[in-house]
Amino acid sequence: MAGAERARRLGRRFIMLDNMLVVCGFFLVFPLISLHFVDQLGWAAAAVGLALGIRQLSQQGLGLLGGSLADRFGAKPLIVSGMLLRAAGFAVMGLATHPSILVFSCVLSGLGGTLFDPPRSALIIKLTRPHERNRFYSLLMMQESAAAMVGALFGSWLLVFDFYWVAMGGAAVFVLAALVNAVLLPAYRVAAKRTAALTAIRVVLVDKPFLLFVFTLSGYYVLCVQIMLLLPVVIKQLAGTAQAVGWMYTLDAMLALCLLYPLARLGERYFSLQVRVLAGITLMTVSMAAMALVTGVVGAFVVLAFFYLGTLITEPAREALLASYAQPKARASYMGMGRMGLAVGGLFGYTGGGFLLDHARSLNMPSLPWLVLALIGSATLLGLFKQFFPSHKMLWHWLKAQSI
């Protein structure tokens, strides 16, 4: 038992190292895509949003396939090859001179994520006990915020020279991450036993409550992806400098490092996972509506702080809820399918966000995107509420339990 616990502890430490590299490499590039192609080169926001949406769809939409392959062949080969494919996508992106090349680079990047993301998520389930999981997700989010800040700041510095160096910097980080995994990651199996890919897929596809929860989360992800599309453009316009994108992630990191772990412990003690998801998405939805009233950079950062706070409340609980559905014989398949909401929400969030931005500019209605996003957040809250509390009687029992 002591040996197994030591192996789990070492595995969790490796996940922290791996996660730092992946997040840093991703945020070095992606927050600056809309700035470069929309703000600097003058491409249509809808075209860039479509490319980003296709990346999201190609990665998360095929997550079930990547997860089933990991359940069959193990985590290591999928993770290493996926990271190298992501690096190739970033390298192509640095050479993009036409929207079609940008779309191709986003597809390569997304396919890389299809391979490495589900097994990495399944490893977390394998290496943590259920009572440890929520706390470990909170620690990962704290680390992600710091790594995102470093990546965004470094990327915004490289953007002063040229976007080519931004893309190549991201590619170099993913090559390094692939090397680290190839050398240090043990040959873990993420399923309790070797499961045929089609069998693992069938196990997931008959789990209707899980699928309903996953697809309802699409609306939540429509809000989340604006961190990569609308918010960098608006913040840069209000601040007058691309360095403001780095400030966005500095704010995120400061809030996460100061509040994420205390919020997770407080929520763990007093509130269910379902209630925390609802509370966080409510705060995000209100923030989207408030952004329609913002006229200066200080106000934008105040609203952004509340939006980030909503994600800090939602994310650990959302991830723990998804993990609670996963059956041991198909862990990676569950986590791959769990990203389908992000695929749908990302596609509509990026393409719709870009279309709304172009439309708002042509109509001189800057509040339009934020009001539409607030409506989407409200619809998502209603859908989740009906799932979590399908009858008034269940809600009444929950309220009584909270008052005891």
C-alpha positions in Angstrom: 0.0 0.0 0.0 2.8 2.4 0.9 4.4 1.7 -2.5 1.2 2.4 -4.4 0.6 5.6 -2.5 4.2 6.7 -3.3 3.6 6.0 -7.0 0.4 8.0 -6.9 2.2 10.9 -5.2 5.0 10.9 -7.8 2.5 10.6 -10.6 0.6 13.7 -9.3 3.9 15.6 -9.2 4.6 14.7 -12.8 1.1 15.9 -13.8 1.8 19.2 -12.2 5.1 19.6 -14.2 3.4 18.4 -17.4 0.4 20.7 -16.9 2.7 23.7 -16.4 4.4 23.2 -19.8 1.1 22.5 -21.6 -0.7 25.6 -20.2 2.3 27.9 -20.7 2.7 26.8 -24.3 -1.0 27.2 -25.1 -1.4 30.6 -23.6 1.8 31.8 -25.2 0.0 31.6 -28.5 -3.8 31.4 -28.4 -4.8 34.7 -26.6 -2.7 36.6 -29.2 -4.3 35.0 -32.3 -7.2 37.4 -32.4 -5.0 40.4 -31.7 -2.6 39.5 -34.5 -5.0 38.5 -37.3 -8.0 40.8 -36.4 -6.4 43.8 -34.8 -3.0 43.9 -36.6 -3.7 42.4 -40.0 -7.4 43.5 -40.2 -8.9 40.1 -41.0 -12.6 39.6 -40.4 -13.2 38.6 -36.8 -15.7 36.0 -38.0 -13.0 34.3 -40.2 -10.6 34.1 -37.3 -13.4 33.0 -34.9 -14.2 30.2 -37.4 -10.6 29.0 -37.4 -10.5 29.0 -33.6 -13.9 27.2 -33.5 -12.7 24.5 -35.9 -9.7 24.0 -33.6 -12.0 23.5 -30.7 -14.3 21.2 -32.6 -11.4 19.1 -34.0 -9.9 18.7 -30.5 -12.8 18.3 -28.3 -15.3 16.8 -30.8 -12.9 13.9 -31.4 -12.1 13.5 -27.7 -14.1 10.3 -27.4 -11.9 8.7 -30.1 -8.7 9.9 -28.4 -9.9 8.6 -25.1 -10.9 5.2 -26.4 -7.5 4.9 -28.0 -5.8 5.7 -24.7 -8.0 3.1 -22.9 -6.7 0.6 -25.5 -3.0 1.5 -25.8 -2.2 3.5 -22.7 -1.5 7.1 -22.0 2.2 7.7 -23.1 2.1 7.1 -26.9 -1.0 9.2 -27.3 0.4 12.1 -25.2 3.8 12.3 -26.8 2.4 12.1 -30.4 -0.3 14.6 -29.6 2.1 17.2 -28.2 4.3 16.9 -31.3 1.3 17.4 -33.5 0.3 20.5 -31.5 3.8 21.8 -32.0 3.5 21.3 -35.8 0.2 23.2 -35.8 1.8 26.2 -34.0 4.7 26.2 -36.5 2.3 26.3 -39.4 0.3 29.1 -37.7 3.4 31.3 -37.6 3.5 31.1 -41.4 -0.2 31.8 -42.0 -0.8 34.4 -44.7 -4.3 33.4 -45.6 -7.4 32.2 -43.5 -7.1 28.8 -45.1 -3.6 28.3 -43.7 -4.8 29.5 -40.3 -7.6 26.9 -40.4 -5.2 24.2 -41.3 -2.8 25.1 -38.5 -5.8 25.1 -36.0 -6.9 21.6 -37.2 -3.4 20.3 -36.6 -3.3 21.9 -33.2 -6.8 20.5 -32.4 -5.9 17.0 -33.5 -2.9 17.1 -31.3 -5.1 18.0 -28.3 -7.5 15.1 -29.3 -4.6 12.7 -28.6 -3.1 14.1 -25.5 -5.9 15.7 -23.5 -8.2 12.7 -22.6 -5.4 10.5 -21.3 -4.0 13.4 -19.3 -7.4 13.9 -17.7 -7.8 10.1 -17.1 -4.4 10.0 -15.4 -5.7 12.5 -12.8 -8.6 10.2 -12.0 -6.3 7.2 -11.8 -3.8 8.9 -9.5 -6.2 10.6 -7.1 -8.7 9.2 -4.7 -12.2 10.6 -4.9 -11.9 12.6 -1.6 -8.6 14.2 -2.9 -9.8 15.0 -6.4 -11.6 18.3 -5.9 -8.6 19.7 -4.0 -6.1 18.5 -6.6 -8.2 20.1 -9.4 -8.0 23.4 -7.4 -4.2 23.1 -7.1 -4.0 22.5 -10.9 -6.1 25.5 -11.6 -3.9 27.7 -9.4 -0.9 26.4 -11.3 -2.7 26.9 -14.6 -3.4 30.5 -13.8 0.2 31.2 -13.0 1.4 29.3 -16.1 -1.2 31.1 -18.3 0.1 34.5 -17.0 3.7 33.6 -17.8 2.8 32.3 -21.2 0.6 35.4 -22.1 3.2 37.8 -20.9 6.0 36.1 -22.8 3.8 35.9 -25.9 2.8 39.5 -25.8 6.5 40.4 -25.5 7.3 38.3 -28.5 4.4 39.9 -30.4 6.4 43.2 -30.4 8.9 41.5 -32.7 6.6 39.4 -34.8 3.8 36.8 -34.4 6.1 34.3 -36.1 8.2 34.2 -33.0 5.1 33.9 -30.8 4.0 30.7 -32.7 7.5 29.3 -32.8 7.9 29.9 -29.1 4.7 27.9 -28.4 5.9 25.1 -30.7 9.2 24.9 -28.8 7.3 24.6 -25.5 5.2 21.7 -26.8 8.3 19.9 -28.2 9.9 20.2 -24.8 6.7 18.8 -23.2 6.7 15.9 -25.6 10.3 15.2 -24.6 9.6 15.4 -20.9 6.7 12.9 -21.3 8.7 10.5 -23.5 11.5 10.4 -20.9 9.7 10.7 -17.5 6.1 9.4 -17.9 5.7 5.8 -16.9 3.7 3.5 -19.2 0.5 4.0 -17.3 -2.7 2.3 -18.3 -5.6 4.7 -17.8 -8.4 2.0 -17.8 -8.7 -0.6 -15.1 -8.1 -3.2 -17.7 -7.3 -3.1 -21.4 -10.6 -2.2 -23.0 -11.4 -2.4 -26.8 -11.9 1.0 -28.3 -15.4 0.3 -29.5 -16.4 -1.2 -26.2 -15.2 1.9 -24.3 -17.2 4.2 -26.7 -20.4 2.2 -26.2 -20.1 2.4 -22.4 -20.0 6.2 -22.7 -22.7 6.6 -25.3 -25.4 4.7 -23.3 -24.9 6.9 -20.2 -27.7 9.4 -20.8 -27.4 11.5 -17.6 -23.7 12.0 -18.4 -24.4 13.0 -22.0 -27.1 15.5 -21.0 -24.8 17.2 -18.5 -22.0 17.3 -21.0 -24.0 19.0 -23.8 -25.7 21.4 -21.4 -22.2 22.7 -20.4 -21.8 23.9 -24.0 -23.4 27.2 -23.0 -20.9 27.6 -20.2 -18.0 27.1 -22.7 -19.5 29.7 -25.0 -18.8 32.2 -22.2 -15.4 30.8 -21.4 -13.8 31.0 -24.8 -14.4 34.7 -25.0 -11.2 35.0 -23.0 -9.5 34.0 -26.2 -11.5 36.1 -28.7 -13.6 39.0 -27.6 -12.0 40.0 -24.4 -8.4 40.4 -25.7 -9.6 42.6 -28.5 -11.8 44.8 -26.3 -9.2 45.1 -23.5 -6.5 46.0 -26.0 -8.7 48.7 -27.6 -9.6 50.2 -24.3 -6.0 50.1 -23.0 -4.3 51.0 -26.3 -1.6 48.4 -25.9 -1.2 44.7 -26.7 0.5 44.3 -23.3 -2.9 44.6 -21.7 -3.5 40.9 -22.7 -0.7 40.0 -20.3 -2.4 42.1 -17.6 -5.6 40.0 -18.1 -3.7 36.8 -17.2 -1.8 38.5 -14.4 -5.2 39.4 -12.9 -6.4 35.8 -13.3 -3.2 34.4 -11.7 -3.5 36.8 -8.7 -7.1 35.9 -8.1 -6.4 32.2 -8.5 -3.4 32.1 -6.2 -5.2 34.1 -3.5 -8.7 32.8 -3.7 -9.0 29.5 -5.5 -7.9 27.1 -2.8 -9.8 28.9 0.0 -12.9 29.0 -2.2 -12.6 25.3 -3.0 -12.2 24.4 0.7 -15.2 26.6 1.7 -17.3 25.2 -1.1 -16.3 21.6 -0.2 -17.4 22.2 3.3 -20.7 24.0 2.9 -22.0 23.5 -0.7 -22.5 20.6 -3.1 -20.7 20.4 -6.4 -24.0 21.2 -8.3 -24.6 24.4 -6.3 -21.1 25.6 -6.9 -21.4 25.1 -10.6 -24.7 27.1 -10.7 -23.2 29.9 -8.5 -20.1 30.3 -10.7 -22.0 30.4 -14.0 -24.4 32.9 -12.5 -21.5 35.2 -11.7 -20.0 34.8 -15.2 -23.4 35.5 -16.8 -23.9 38.7 -14.8 -20.3 39.8 -15.7 -21.1 39.4 -19.4 -24.2 41.6 -19.0 -22.1 44.1 -17.1 -19.5 44.3 -19.8 -22.2 45.9 -22.0 -22.0 49.0 -19.7 -18.2 49.3 -19.6 -16.6 52.4 -21.2 -13.1 52.4 -19.7 -10.3 50.0 -19.1 -10.6 50.1 -15.3 -14.2 49.2 -15.5 -13.4 46.4 -17.9 -10.9 44.9 -15.5 -13.3 45.1 -12.6 -15.9 43.2 -14.5 -13.2 40.8 -15.7 -12.2 40.1 -12.1 -15.8 39.0 -11.3 -15.9 36.8 -14.5 -12.6 35.1 -13.4 -14.1 34.6 -9.9 -17.0 32.8 -11.5 -14.7 30.5 -13.3 -12.7 29.8 -10.1 -15.9 28.7 -8.4 -17.2 26.7 -11.4 -14.1 24.8 -12.7 -13.0 22.5 -9.8 -16.7 21.5 -9.2 -17.4 21.0 -12.9 -14.3 18.8 -13.3 -15.1 16.8 -10.2 -18.7 16.3 -11.4 -17.5 15.0 -14.7 -15.0 12.7 -13.1 -17.7 11.3 -10.8 -19.5 9.8 -13.9 -16.4 8.0 -15.2 -16.4 4.2 -15.0 -13.0 2.5 -14.3 -13.1 0.4 -17.5 -13.4 3.5 -19.8 -11.9 6.5 -17.8 -10.2 8.2 -20.8 -13.3 7.7 -23.0 -15.4 9.4 -20.4 -13.0 12.3 -20.1 -12.8 12.5 -23.9 -16.5 12.6 -24.2 -16.7 15.1 -21.4 -15.0 17.6 -23.6 -17.8 17.4 -26.2 -19.5 20.4 -24.5 -16.3 22.4 -25.0 -16.3 21.3 -28.7 -19.8 22.5 -29.3 -19.6 25.6 -27.1 -16.1 26.5 -28.4 -17.3 26.2 -32.0 -20.4 28.4 -31.5 -18.5 30.7 -29.0 -15.7 31.5 -31.4 -17.7 31.7 -34.6 -20.6 33.4 -33.0 -18.4 35.8 -31.0 -16.5 36.8 -34.2 -19.8 37.3 -36.1 -21.3 39.4 -33.2 -18.1 41.5 -33.0 -18.2 42.3 -36.8 -22.0 42.9 -36.6 -21.7 45.1 -33.5 -19.0 47.2 -35.3 -21.1 47.6 -38.5 -24.2 48.6 -36.4 -22.2 50.7 -33.9 -23.7 48.6 -31.1 -20.8 47.6 -28.9 -23.1 46.1 -26.2 -24.6 43.5 -28.6 -22.1 40.6 -28.1 -22.3 40.9 -24.3 -26.1 40.9 -24.1 -26.3 37.8 -26.4 -23.7 36.1 -24.2 -25.7 36.9 -21.1 -28.8 35.3 -22.6 -26.8 32.2 -23.4 -25.5 32.0 -19.9 -29.1 32.4 -18.5 -30.3 29.5 -20.7 -27.4 27.3 -19.5 -28.3 28.0 -15.9 -31.9 27.0 -16.5 -30.9 23.7 -18.2 -28.4 22.8 -15.4 -30.9 23.7 -12.7 -33.5 21.4 -14.1 -31.0 18.5 -14.2 -29.7 19.1 -10.7 -33.1 19.6 -9.1 -35.6 17.8 -11.4 -38.5 18.4 -8.9 -39.4 21.1 -6.4 -39.4 18.3 -3.7 -35.7 17.6 -4.4 -34.9 21.3 -4.1 -36.8 21.5 -0.8 -34.8 18.6 0.6 -31.6 20.2 -0.4 -32.5 23.5 1.2 -33.4 21.7 4.4 -30.0 19.9 4.4 -28.2 23.3 3.9 -30.0 24.8 6.9 -29.1 21.9 9.3 
